[in-house]
Amino acid sequence: MRADRLVSLVLLLRQRGRLSAATLARELEVSTRTVLRDIEALSSAGVPVYAERGRHGGFALLPGFQTELTGLNHDEALALLVAGSRRGAQVFGLGSALASAMLKVLDALPESYRDTATGATQRLLIDPETDLLSRRLVTDEVPDSIVAEVRRAVFAGHKLRIHYAAAGQPPKWRTVDPIGLVTVREQGYLLATRSGADRTYRLSRILAADELDEPAQRPDRVDLDRAWQERSTRFRTGGDLVSVVVRVNPARREDLVATALAVHAEEPDADGWLRLEVTFQDPRHAQWALWQLAANAEALAPQWLRAALHERAAAIATRYDVTSDH
């Protein structure tokens, strides 16, 4: 870890010039005392870092000092910077490592490309925290200590003991064989097996984790994308699935399809709307999805869904009755 920090310190000084000990400490997430020790270690190793005294002083490298991080051209480095801007690293507890890696990527560019690449990243925004309707993306919050333990077990191929709180159940300890980690829409999942059966655990529901010394029982190679697709299919076809026939304004078709598990049939209606047969996870899911579309959709079947939506609409109408004295 210290070697990585020393490299990051040198790269910060190369890219930003003179920096105070306090600024370096903040950027590296260490104490100023640690920064001073690192500066001394760099000097002893022959790195030409020097101190400037005074109110606007700090630490800097002698002009012309070059490191030997080369091998990336402009587009390769820009591609890594774009990939690094995604938040999957945050979900898997690799945020600080990503920041250090991005410094190295920038430094790997030829000097003539560096400013161009930095400017290009200011013109690209990947996965902002809110969409055009100001709906905030929900990101799982998982303590770094937990996700680091899970990550180590996955990469080492060791069994993992987790204290897991499944939805609607008290937390229980489980020993699993980890297969891989997946991030979907800012939510992290652990794919594993337990007693030979496939299991999927949401990282935010893991309250504690311990990597065990015992080797995990798992294949040497795995197609993680295929494994995720298979588990997704099982999830969509399980539970109390609900089939719904619905009319929808074409302008809101994508909103409907985005919330449904599957679309089984689709045809134009006489008035220019679309008639679809879709599947939802359960009755509550169906009611929620149709309610979001308001007057832009109409559930034609089943009858209980029409009745449920009518009851909800009537309750809202009563609440906002303009003839009342409220």
LINMOJO-V742115 format. One record per backbone hydrogen bond with DSSP energy under -0.5 kcal/mol. NH is the residue of the N-H (numbers start at 1). CO is the residue of the C=O. Records with the same first field share a line. If there is no record, write none. Layout:
NH=CO + CO
This chain:
5=1
6=2
7=3
8=4
9=5
10=6
11=7
12=8
13=9
14=10
15=11
16=12
17=13
19=59
24=20
25=21
26=22
27=23
28=24
29=25
30=25
35=31
36=32
37=33
38=34
39=35
40=36
41=37
42=38
43=39
44=40
45=41
46=43
47=42
49=47
50=60
52=58
57=54
58=52
59=19
60=50
62=48
65=62
70=68
72=108
77=73
78=74
79=75
80=76
81=77
82=78
83=79
84=80
85=81 + 82
86=83
89=86
90=87
91=87
92=88
93=90
94=89
98=94
99=95
100=96
101=97
102=98
103=99
104=100
105=101
106=102
107=103
108=104
109=105 + 106
113=110
114=110
115=111
117=113
118=114
119=115
120=116
121=117
122=118
123=120
124=121
127=125
131=135
134=131
136=134
137=129
139=137
140=186
142=140
146=143
147=143
148=144
149=145
150=146
151=147
152=148
153=149
154=150
155=151
156=152
157=153
158=153
159=214
160=176
161=210
162=160 + 174
163=208
164=162 + 172
165=205
166=164
169=166
172=164
174=162
176=160 + 174
177=193
178=158 + 176
179=191
180=191
182=189
184=187
187=184
189=182
190=201
191=180 + 189
192=190 + 199
193=177
194=197
197=194
199=192
201=190
203=188
205=202
206=203
207=163 + 205
208=163
210=161
212=159
216=157
218=216
224=222
227=223
228=224
229=225
230=226
231=227
232=228
233=229
234=230
235=231
236=232
237=233
238=235
241=239
242=280
244=278
245=301
246=244 + 276
247=298
248=274
249=296
252=249
253=250
256=252
257=253
258=254
259=255 + 256
260=256
261=279
262=279
264=262 + 277
265=277
267=275
269=273
272=269
274=248
275=267
276=246 + 274
277=265
278=244 + 276
279=262
280=242
286=282
287=283
288=284
289=285
290=286
291=287
292=288
293=289 + 290
294=291
296=293
297=294
298=247
300=245 + 298
301=245
305=302
306=302
307=303
308=304
309=305
310=306
311=307
312=308
313=309
314=310
315=311
316=312
317=313
318=314
319=315
320=316
321=318
324=321
